[in-house]
Amino acid sequence: MAGVNVELAGRGYEVAIGGNLLREVGALARPLLRKTRVPVVTDANVHARWGKALGAALEREGFEARFLIHEPGEGAKSWQNLARTVEWLLAEEVERGDHVIAFGGGVIGDLTGFAAAILKRGCGFIQLPTTLLAQVDSSVGGKTAINAGAGKNLVGAFHQPALVVADTEVLATLPDREMRCGYAEVIKYGILGDADFFAWCEANGDKVIAHDEAALTHAVTTSVTAKARIVAEDERETTGARALLNLGHTFGHALEAETDFSERLLHGEAVALGMVLAARYSARRGLIGNLDAARVARAIGAVGLPTEIAALGIECGGEALAAHMLHDKKMDAGTLPFVLLRGVGEAFLDREVDMADVAAFLGGQLRSLGDAKNSS
């Protein structure tokens, strides 16, 4: 088992990483659990596959798992399900000193964490992420949220977990598409701040997707270590350091909104495509060369992630995609900061991007296969 500490003043916590850790959850969480009954929020898919295993792990340590089961998918991050979760936790008599377990991917982690943040003005929660995307990104750092009609993750709170247990063994049941979605967040850490890790991803990305144990453990540990360092520096995204983690997300969220947050384009796929667009737009601005932008696209496309918005068949113009961005939660005083690149492994925050130019760029990408001539 590997351990990564997220260092926050008086509120630090451990991220445990390794195979077969689900069996150890009862022992790992014991110092945090005050009552015999332990509330667990999950979705139907995770419960069907892993619910008995988690229940048995808690039972071995003298606890009883109590499950609230949501339907899987992004639609679970709704006002209705937030209310359902809070009411259920109240019925389970959860107190401020108790801990709720979030057992699932990023959707369940976000929903459960937000419910924990507002229940009785804040109770504790434990993350048991079951997808690669959640293990390397959303389970660490304390961002919790639900979606609103105006856009994704617009209603939420910063609320840090007390413990994260990332069992790489549970990833064995993930479909390849879900593994690729998680890998988008893995390679992101290389693109934004670690050129050596990006080169490692270029050479080993297929091994991560194929569940090679050594490659997977290295990918998760390196990603979590990078995020823990950034979160410790800028927990609430006030200095700009944490904003770099949004690489690809501004473009990606616009694509998700245009596709109705549906199965047509999953979040990890949108982020992957968003990073390609960020690299191409950086090249358009003369910040990096076309060869660097092409390298980013090639590494992302090599594992089967999308690299062309034209291939999505979206029936809108660049102006419509740019308009979605104006609902981004990162809007500040009427301007939208973009995470762009000065090189592979060197991201920065640009607060002076011309949205009309972004719309023109996206229009070109929609009309073509986004080759180098549309990035310059």
C-alpha positions in Angstrom: 0.0 0.0 0.0 1.2 3.5 -0.9 0.2 6.5 1.1 0.0 10.1 0.1 -0.6 12.8 2.6 -2.7 15.9 1.7 -1.1 18.5 4.0 -3.6 21.1 5.2 -3.3 23.0 8.4 -5.0 21.0 11.1 -7.1 19.1 8.6 -4.6 16.9 6.7 -5.6 13.4 5.6 -4.2 10.3 4.0 -4.9 8.8 0.5 -4.2 5.1 0.7 -3.4 3.5 -2.7 -3.0 -0.1 -3.5 -4.7 -3.4 -4.6 -7.3 -5.2 -2.5 -7.7 -2.3 -0.1 -11.5 -2.6 0.0 -11.0 -5.5 2.5 -9.1 -3.1 4.8 -11.6 -0.3 4.8 -13.0 -1.2 8.2 -9.6 -1.1 9.8 -8.5 2.0 7.9 -11.6 3.9 8.8 -12.0 2.6 12.4 -10.4 5.7 14.0 -13.1 7.9 12.3 -16.2 5.8 12.9 -18.0 6.5 16.2 -21.1 4.4 15.7 -21.9 0.8 14.8 -24.1 1.8 11.8 -22.1 3.4 9.0 -24.0 5.3 6.3 -22.8 4.6 2.7 -24.0 6.5 -0.3 -23.4 4.6 -3.6 -25.0 3.9 -7.0 -26.7 0.8 -8.3 -23.8 -0.4 -10.4 -21.2 -0.1 -7.6 -23.5 -1.6 -5.1 -24.3 -4.6 -7.3 -20.6 -5.3 -7.9 -18.9 -4.3 -4.6 -21.6 -3.7 -2.0 -21.3 -7.1 -0.3 -17.5 -6.8 -0.2 -17.7 -3.4 1.5 -20.4 -4.6 3.9 -18.2 -7.6 4.8 -15.1 -5.4 5.3 -17.0 -3.2 7.7 -18.6 -6.1 9.5 -15.3 -7.7 10.2 -14.5 -4.6 12.3 -17.8 -4.6 14.1 -19.7 -2.1 11.9 -22.9 -2.4 9.9 -23.1 -0.7 6.4 -26.3 1.1 5.7 -26.7 1.8 2.0 -28.4 4.6 0.1 -28.4 3.6 -3.6 -28.7 6.2 -6.4 -29.1 5.6 -10.1 -25.8 5.7 -11.9 -24.8 8.6 -14.2 -24.3 12.4 -14.1 -28.0 12.9 -13.6 -27.5 11.9 -10.0 -25.9 15.2 -9.2 -29.2 17.0 -9.0 -31.2 19.1 -6.4 -33.6 16.2 -6.1 -30.9 13.6 -5.2 -29.2 16.1 -2.9 -32.4 16.5 -1.0 -32.9 12.7 -1.0 -29.4 12.2 0.4 -29.7 14.8 3.1 -33.1 13.5 4.3 -31.8 10.0 4.4 -28.7 11.0 6.4 -31.0 12.8 8.8 -33.2 9.7 9.1 -30.0 7.7 9.9 -29.4 10.2 12.7 -26.0 11.3 11.4 -24.4 13.8 13.7 -21.7 16.4 13.1 -19.0 14.2 14.5 -19.9 11.2 12.3 -18.5 10.2 8.9 -20.5 9.3 5.7 -18.8 7.0 3.2 -19.0 8.0 -0.5 -18.6 4.7 -2.4 -18.5 5.2 -6.2 -17.1 7.4 -8.9 -16.9 11.2 -9.1 -20.6 11.7 -9.3 -21.2 9.9 -6.0 -18.2 11.6 -4.4 -19.4 15.0 -5.4 -23.0 14.5 -4.3 -22.1 12.8 -1.0 -19.4 15.3 -0.2 -21.8 18.3 -0.7 -24.5 16.6 1.4 -21.9 16.1 4.1 -20.8 19.7 3.8 -24.3 21.1 4.5 -25.7 18.5 6.8 -25.9 20.1 10.3 -23.4 22.7 9.0 -20.9 20.0 8.1 -20.2 16.4 9.0 -17.2 14.2 8.0 -17.0 11.9 5.0 -14.7 9.3 3.6 -14.0 8.8 -0.1 -13.9 5.2 -1.5 -13.4 6.0 -5.2 -14.2 3.2 -7.6 -13.2 4.8 -11.0 -9.8 5.8 -12.2 -11.0 9.3 -12.7 -12.2 9.6 -9.2 -9.0 8.0 -7.7 -6.6 10.4 -9.4 -8.7 13.5 -9.3 -12.2 14.2 -7.9 -11.8 12.2 -4.6 -8.8 14.4 -3.5 -9.0 18.1 -2.8 -12.4 18.7 -1.3 -14.4 20.1 -4.3 -18.0 18.9 -4.0 -21.0 20.0 -6.1 -24.1 19.2 -7.9 -25.2 20.5 -11.4 -27.7 23.2 -12.1 -29.7 24.1 -15.2 -27.1 26.8 -16.1 -24.2 24.4 -16.0 -22.0 21.8 -14.4 -20.8 21.9 -10.7 -22.3 25.4 -10.1 -23.7 24.6 -6.7 -21.2 23.2 -4.2 -18.7 23.7 -1.4 -15.1 23.0 -0.5 -15.3 20.2 2.0 -12.3 18.0 2.5 -12.6 14.2 3.1 -11.1 12.7 6.3 -9.7 9.7 4.4 -9.4 8.5 0.8 -9.0 4.8 0.1 -8.1 4.1 -3.6 -8.3 0.4 -4.3 -6.8 -0.2 -7.7 -8.3 -3.8 -7.7 -11.8 -2.5 -8.1 -10.8 -0.9 -11.4 -10.5 -4.3 -12.9 -14.3 -4.3 -13.6 -14.3 -0.9 -15.3 -15.1 -0.8 -19.0 -12.3 0.4 -21.2 -14.2 3.6 -21.9 -14.3 4.4 -18.2 -10.6 3.6 -17.9 -9.8 6.0 -20.8 -11.9 8.7 -19.1 -9.8 8.4 -15.9 -6.6 8.3 -17.9 -7.4 11.8 -19.3 -6.9 13.1 -15.7 -3.7 11.1 -15.4 -2.0 12.6 -18.4 -3.3 16.0 -17.5 -0.8 16.1 -14.6 2.0 15.6 -17.1 0.7 18.2 -19.6 0.3 20.9 -17.0 3.4 20.5 -14.9 5.6 17.5 -15.4 7.2 16.9 -18.8 8.9 13.7 -17.5 5.6 12.2 -16.4 4.0 13.2 -19.7 6.8 11.3 -21.5 6.1 8.3 -19.2 2.4 8.5 -20.2 3.4 8.5 -23.9 5.3 5.2 -23.3 2.9 3.6 -20.8 -0.6 4.8 -21.4 -1.8 1.6 -23.0 -0.5 -0.3 -20.0 -2.6 1.8 -17.6 -5.7 1.2 -19.7 -4.9 -2.5 -19.7 -4.7 -2.6 -15.9 -1.0 -3.4 -15.7 -0.6 -3.3 -11.9 2.8 -1.6 -11.8 1.8 1.0 -14.4 -1.6 1.7 -12.8 -0.2 2.1 -9.3 2.5 4.5 -10.6 -0.1 6.5 -12.5 -2.4 6.8 -9.5 0.3 7.6 -7.0 2.0 10.2 -9.2 -1.3 11.9 -10.0 -2.4 12.0 -6.4 1.0 13.3 -5.2 0.8 16.1 -7.8 -2.7 17.1 -6.8 -2.0 16.9 -3.1 0.9 19.3 -3.6 -1.3 21.8 -5.5 -4.2 21.5 -3.0 -1.9 22.1 -0.1 -0.6 25.3 -1.8 -4.0 26.6 -2.9 -6.9 24.8 -1.2 -9.7 27.1 -2.3 -8.3 28.2 -5.7 -7.4 31.7 -4.6 -3.8 32.1 -5.7 -4.1 30.5 -9.1 -2.0 27.4 -8.5 -5.1 25.1 -8.2 -6.7 26.7 -11.2 -4.1 25.0 -13.3 -5.9 21.7 -12.5 -8.7 23.0 -14.8 -6.6 22.4 -17.9 -9.0 21.2 -20.5 -12.1 21.8 -18.4 -13.3 25.1 -19.7 -13.4 23.8 -23.3 -14.6 20.4 -22.0 -17.5 21.7 -20.0 -18.7 23.7 -23.0 -18.8 20.5 -25.0 -20.5 18.6 -22.2 -23.2 21.3 -22.0 -23.7 21.2 -25.8 -24.2 17.4 -25.6 -26.6 17.7 -22.6 -24.2 16.1 -20.1 -25.1 12.8 -21.7 -23.4 9.5 -22.5 -22.6 10.9 -25.9 -19.5 12.6 -24.3 -18.4 11.5 -20.9 -16.6 13.9 -18.6 -13.2 12.4 -19.0 -13.6 12.4 -22.8 -14.6 16.0 -22.7 -11.5 16.9 -20.6 -9.3 15.0 -23.0 -10.7 16.8 -26.0 -10.5 20.1 -24.0 -6.8 19.6 -23.4 -6.3 19.1 -27.1 -8.2 22.3 -27.8 -6.2 24.2 -25.1 -3.0 23.0 -26.7 -4.2 24.0 -30.2 -5.4 27.3 -29.0 -2.1 27.9 -27.3 -0.4 27.3 -30.7 -2.9 29.6 -32.3 -1.8 32.3 -29.9 1.9 31.6 -30.6 2.6 30.3 -27.1 3.7 26.9 -28.2 4.6 25.4 -31.5 2.2 23.3 -33.7 4.5 20.3 -33.1 3.9 20.5 -29.3 0.1 20.8 -29.9 0.2 17.8 -32.2 2.2 15.8 -29.6 -0.5 16.4 -27.0 -3.2 15.4 -29.4 -1.2 12.3 -30.5 -0.6 11.1 -26.9 -4.3 11.5 -26.0 -5.5 9.9 -29.2 -3.2 7.0 -28.8 -5.3 5.5 -26.0 -8.6 6.0 -27.9 -9.7 9.3 -26.4 -11.3 11.9 -28.7 -9.2 14.6 -30.3 -11.6 16.2 -32.8 -14.8 18.1 -32.0 -15.7 17.9 -35.7 -16.1 14.1 -35.2 -18.8 14.6 -32.5 -21.3 15.9 -35.1 -22.3 18.9 -33.0 -24.7 21.1 -34.9 -23.8 24.5 -33.6 -21.2 27.2 -34.2 -18.2 28.4 -32.3 -20.2 31.2 -30.8 -22.6 28.8 -29.2 -19.8 26.8 -27.6 -18.1 30.0 -26.4 -21.4 31.1 -24.9 -21.5 28.0 -22.7 -18.2 29.1 -21.2 -19.8 32.3 -19.9 -21.6 30.2 -17.3 -18.4 28.7 -16.1 -18.0 29.0 -12.3 -14.5 30.4 -12.8 -15.9 33.7 -14.3 -14.3 36.6 -12.4 -15.4 40.2 -12.8 -16.8 39.4 -16.3 -13.7 37.7 -17.5 -12.9 34.0 -17.9 -9.4 32.8 -17.2 -8.1 30.0 -19.5 -5.4 27.5 -18.6 -3.1 27.5 -21.6 0.4 26.1 -22.3 3.9 27.6 -22.8 5.2 24.1 -23.4 4.4 20.5 -22.5 4.6 20.4 -18.7 4.3 24.2 -18.4 0.7 25.5 -18.0 -0.3 29.0 -16.9 -3.4 31.0 -16.3 -4.3 33.6 -19.0 -6.9 36.1 -17.8 -6.9 38.2 -21.0 -8.4 35.8 -23.5 -10.6 37.3 -26.2 -13.8 35.3 -26.3 -14.5 36.4 -29.9 -11.2 34.8 -30.8 -12.1 31.6 -28.9 -15.4 31.5 -30.8 -13.6 31.8 -34.1 -11.1 29.1 -33.1 -13.9 26.7 -32.1 -15.7 27.5 -35.3 -12.6 26.4 -37.3 -12.4 23.2 -35.2 -16.0 22.4 -35.8 -15.6 22.7 -39.5 -12.5 20.7 -39.9 -10.4 17.9 -38.5 -8.4 20.4 -36.4 -5.1 19.9 -38.1 -2.2 22.2 -37.7 -3.5 24.8 -40.1 -6.5 25.4 -37.9 -4.2 25.9 -34.9 -2.1 28.7 -36.4 
